[in-house]
Amino acid sequence: MAGNSKRAIIQLESTAGTGYRYTVTKSKRNHPGRVEYKKYDPVIRKHVLFKETK
């Protein structure tokens, strides 16, 4: 998915403690730090904050 591109593959983990993760890509140039998104967690069936993990 992100072979020779400038986008990094990252994992977003739920802050609700369910252990659910999304795998997405991000631009290293536009977002050099860690990102946080509010996304849907199907385990608890709610939108919660997802933080970037290593």
C-alpha positions as CSV (number, residue, x, y, z in Angstrom):
1,M,0.0,0.0,0.0
2,A,2.7,2.5,0.9
3,G,5.7,0.9,-0.9
4,N,7.9,3.8,-2.2
5,S,5.6,6.6,-1.3
6,K,6.1,9.3,1.3
7,R,3.2,8.0,3.4
8,A,3.8,5.8,6.4
9,I,1.6,2.9,7.5
10,I,0.5,3.5,11.1
11,Q,-1.9,1.8,13.6
12,L,-4.5,3.7,15.5
13,E,-5.5,2.1,18.8
14,S,-8.7,2.8,20.7
15,T,-8.4,4.8,23.9
16,A,-11.5,2.9,25.3
17,G,-9.2,0.0,26.3
18,T,-10.9,-2.5,23.9
19,G,-7.7,-3.2,22.0
20,Y,-9.4,-2.5,18.6
21,R,-7.0,-1.0,16.0
22,Y,-7.3,0.6,12.6
23,T,-4.4,0.5,10.1
24,V,-4.1,3.7,8.0
25,T,-1.5,5.7,6.2
26,K,-0.4,9.2,7.0
27,S,1.7,11.8,5.3
28,K,5.0,12.2,7.2
29,R,5.4,15.8,5.9
30,N,2.0,17.1,6.9
31,H,1.8,15.2,10.2
32,P,5.3,14.7,11.6
33,G,4.0,14.0,15.1
34,R,1.5,11.5,16.5
35,V,-2.0,11.8,15.2
36,E,-5.4,11.3,16.9
37,Y,-8.7,10.7,15.2
38,K,-12.2,10.1,16.5
39,K,-13.4,6.9,14.9
40,Y,-15.9,4.1,15.5
41,D,-15.0,1.3,17.9
42,P,-17.3,-1.7,17.0
43,V,-16.5,-3.5,20.3
44,I,-18.3,-0.9,22.4
45,R,-20.3,0.5,19.4
46,K,-19.4,4.1,19.9
47,H,-17.1,6.7,18.5
48,V,-14.0,7.2,20.6
49,L,-10.6,8.7,20.3
50,F,-8.0,6.6,18.5
51,K,-4.3,7.4,19.0
52,E,-1.3,6.5,16.9
53,T,0.8,3.6,18.2
54,K,4.3,2.5,17.1
